[in-house]
């Protein structure tokens, strides 16, 4: 078996633990899907900027690291589309769309009810817009989540079962933080 890309990062203790745990077969099924998680505006901001500049406007931004990842994500997305692999995009849903206080405001109650500038309101409305570079095409599934996880409290599992998916290729900003 070829060396796994993460092998070089394992400590001696990690390697010993793996050795006594036994070999596990990891593989692919017959029906994969590409799951793109949280590739939205709040993660990237409006333009490539160094992290410390970007977070002044978009506190959840990943700065230049996020923008540098986009071409690689596009390559993966294009390959999946060419191969006919189903694509599932997962993004958030703002309080403006769902009519309920967002999970972030529940975690940070001091932010509730504060007056926002028109620029802040605009950013809040656009925060979960999927980036144009990886935007869904007609026929691709788009799921919106009201909590941090794509896997909890969303119809993701049911959608994957409905589509007959047995292998998930996951890509994106974060899964449950």
N, C-alpha and C positions, 0 to 999 in steps of 0.2 A: 504494500500500500504506500502511496506517495506521502511524503511528510505533510502534515497539516500546517497551514500558514501560522497558526498560533503557537506551535511547538517551541519556537525560540523564546517565547515570553514566559514559559513555565519555569517555576523554581524547581530545585531538586525535590522539595517536599511535594509539590504539585505532581511531578513525574512519578514519585513513589506512590502517591494516592491513586493516580490513574492506573498504575501497574497492578495494584491489589484489587482495584474495582472491577477488573475484567474488561474484556473488549466489548464494545457495544457497536452494533451495526447501524450506521447512519447512512441513509441513502435517499433516493428520490422515488416518488411514486410515478403514476402514469399521467396525472393531470395537475400540472403546476399552475400557480397564479402568482403574479407580481403584486405585492402589497406595498404601496407607497404611503408612508405615514408622515403627516405634519410638514408637508412641503409648502407651507403657507407664508404669507407676507411677514407675519410677526417674527418668523425665524430668520428671514433674509433682509428685511428692511426694503427700502426703495432703491437703493444703489449700493454697490460694493464700497464698504468703508471698513477701516480697522475696527476691531471689536469695541474698544473703549469709546470711539466716536459713535458707532452704530447704536450702542445701548442707550445713548442719551435720548434718542428718538424712539427706538424700538427696544425696550428693556429685555426682551426674549431673544434678541438677535444673536447670531453666531458670527457676525462680522464677516471678514474675508474668508474664513474657513468654510462657511456655508456657500458662499458664491463660488469658491474653488471646487466644491463638491458637485455643483450643478451639471457641468459637462459630463462627469462620470455617471451621474444619475440619468442624464439624457441618453448616454450610450446604452446603459442597461435597459431603459424604457424602450428605446428604438429596437433593440434586439428582441425584447419580449413581444413587441408589436409585430415585427417581421416573422417571428415564430408562431404567431397566432395564440400566444399565451394570454389568458384573461388578465386584465389589469383592474386592481381595486385601489382607489384613492381614498384616503381617510384624512379628513380635516376637522377642524373645530366648528362649533356653531356659536355665534355671538348672542349675547343677551338681546340684541335687537331682533334677531331672527327667531329665537325661541321663546321670548317673553318671560324668561325666568332669569334670576340672578345667576351669572356665570360661576363656575367652580372656583375661579381665581378670586372673585369678589367674596365668595363664601369663606375662603381661606384667609383673606385679608379684609376683614369687615371694615377697617378704617377707610378703605377706598370707596365703600358704598356711599352713594349720595353726594359725593364731592362734585363740585362744578368742574366741567371740562371745557377747554377751549375748543373752538371749531376745528382746529388742527388735530387735537386729541380725539374728538368725536369721529373725524374722518379716518384716522388710523384705527380706531376701535372697529369701525364698520368694515374696514378692509383687512383686518388682522388675519382672518382665516381664508382669505382668497388664495387659491392655489397659484403658485408662480406660473407665469406664462410659459416659461421654458419647459415645464413638465405638465402643462395643463391637460386635463382629460379630453379625450376625443369622444364623439358620439358613440354610444354603446359601452363605454367603460363605466364601471360602477363607481359612484361617489357616495361615500358614507360620511355623515356628520356626527360628531361626538360632543356630548355636553360635559364630559369629564376628561381627565387627562389620558385615559387608556383607550386605545382602539379596540381592545379585546373585552373590556368590561362595560356593560351597559349600552352596547351597540348591537345592531343586527349582523355584525361581521361573521360570527360563527355560522349562523343560519344561512347567510348568503353564500359562504364558501361551501357548505354542505349542499345547498340547492344547485350550485354550479358543478358539483362533483369533484371539487378540488381535494387532492390528497397530499399536496406539497406546496408550501408557501415560501416564496423568495421575498424576504422583507428588506425594505430599504427606506431610509428617511432620517428625519431629525432625531426622533427619540421614541422609545416605547415606554410609556409610564414613567417618564422622567429619567 
